[in-house]
C-alpha cells in the first residue's frame, strides 16, 4: 500500500496545514450573531468553539483579525470570509463547529 493511502476511517484527511490560532470572532448567519473563538485556521476552513454556533449547512459570514506576527508583516490583516458549517460536536458544555471557507478577501488594516 502507498503510504499516502494508509489512512483509517477515524483519521480525517487534511488538504492544508492548520494553524492553532485562538482568535475572537463573530459569525453572522440568518440575521443572528454568534460569538466564538477559533481553535485552528487553514486556507480551507476554520474550527470554532462557542456556547452556541449555527447548525450544519448554514452559510456564515465572519471576519478574522490576523495579527501581524502571524502574517509575517508589519500590520494586522483582516480576512473577510463567507463559508458554511459542515460539522458539529459537543465538547465540555460548548459547541465545536467546523466551517469550510468558500470565499475570502484580505485587507491590511489598523485593528
C-alpha positions as CSV (number, residue, x, y, z in Angstrom):
1,X,0.0,0.0,0.0
2,X,1.2,3.5,-0.8
3,X,1.9,5.5,2.4
4,X,-0.5,8.2,1.3
5,X,-3.3,5.6,1.2
6,X,-2.6,4.5,4.8
7,X,-5.5,6.4,6.4
8,X,-8.0,4.8,8.6
9,X,-11.7,5.7,8.8
10,X,-11.0,7.5,12.1
11,X,-8.3,9.8,10.7
12,X,-9.5,12.9,8.7
13,X,-7.6,13.7,5.6
14,X,-6.2,17.3,5.7
15,X,-5.9,19.2,2.5
16,X,-4.0,22.0,4.0
17,X,-1.9,22.9,7.1
18,X,-3.9,24.0,10.1
19,X,-2.6,26.7,12.5
20,X,-3.6,26.7,16.1
21,X,-4.9,30.3,16.4
22,X,-7.3,31.3,19.2
23,X,-8.9,34.5,17.9
24,X,-12.2,36.0,18.9
25,X,-14.7,36.1,16.0
26,X,-18.4,36.9,15.4
27,X,-20.2,34.7,13.0
28,X,-23.2,36.2,11.1
29,X,-25.9,33.8,9.9
30,X,-29.6,34.1,9.2
31,X,-29.8,37.5,10.8
32,X,-28.1,36.4,14.0
33,X,-24.7,36.9,15.6
34,X,-22.8,34.1,17.3
35,X,-19.7,34.7,19.4
36,X,-16.9,32.2,19.0
37,X,-13.2,31.6,19.3
38,X,-11.1,30.0,16.5
39,X,-9.3,26.8,17.6
40,X,-7.5,26.4,14.3
41,X,-7.4,28.0,10.9
42,X,-6.3,26.8,7.5
43,X,-6.7,28.1,3.9
44,X,-9.7,25.8,3.5
45,X,-11.6,26.2,6.8
46,X,-11.8,27.2,10.4
47,X,-12.7,25.3,13.6
48,X,-14.8,27.4,16.0
49,X,-15.7,26.8,19.6
50,X,-18.6,28.7,21.4
51,X,-21.6,28.4,23.6
52,X,-24.0,28.3,20.6
53,X,-23.0,28.0,16.9
54,X,-25.0,27.9,13.7
55,X,-26.3,24.5,12.5
56,X,-24.7,22.3,9.8
57,X,-25.3,23.6,6.3
58,X,-25.7,27.3,7.5
59,X,-24.0,29.9,5.4
60,X,-21.9,32.1,7.6
61,X,-20.0,35.4,7.2
62,X,-17.2,36.4,9.5
63,X,-14.0,38.5,9.8
64,X,-10.8,37.2,11.4
65,X,-8.2,39.8,12.5
66,X,-4.9,38.1,11.8
67,X,-2.1,39.5,13.9
68,X,0.9,40.9,12.0
69,X,3.3,38.4,13.6
70,X,1.2,35.5,12.3
71,X,1.0,37.0,8.8
72,X,4.7,37.9,8.7
73,X,4.1,41.6,8.1
74,X,4.1,44.9,9.9
75,X,0.4,45.3,10.2
76,X,-2.6,43.2,11.1
77,X,-4.7,41.8,8.3
78,X,-8.4,41.4,8.3
79,X,-9.7,38.3,6.5
80,X,-13.4,38.6,5.5
81,X,-14.9,35.2,4.8
82,X,-18.0,33.5,3.5
83,X,-18.3,29.9,4.4
84,X,-20.6,27.2,5.7
85,X,-20.8,25.0,8.7
86,X,-20.0,21.4,7.8
87,X,-20.0,19.6,11.1
88,X,-20.8,20.0,14.9
89,X,-19.9,18.3,18.1
90,X,-20.4,19.0,21.8
91,X,-17.3,19.3,24.0
92,X,-17.3,20.2,27.7
93,X,-20.6,22.0,27.5
94,X,-19.6,24.0,24.4
95,X,-20.2,23.6,20.7
96,X,-17.3,22.9,18.3
97,X,-18.1,23.6,14.7
98,X,-16.1,23.2,11.5
99,X,-16.6,25.5,8.6
100,X,-15.3,25.5,5.1
101,X,-14.3,28.8,3.6
102,X,-16.0,29.4,0.2
103,X,-14.8,33.0,-0.4
104,X,-12.4,35.3,1.3
105,X,-10.7,38.7,0.9
106,X,-7.7,40.2,2.6
107,X,-7.3,43.8,3.8
108,X,-4.4,45.3,5.7
109,X,-5.9,47.4,8.5
110,X,-5.1,49.1,11.7
111,X,-7.0,46.9,14.1
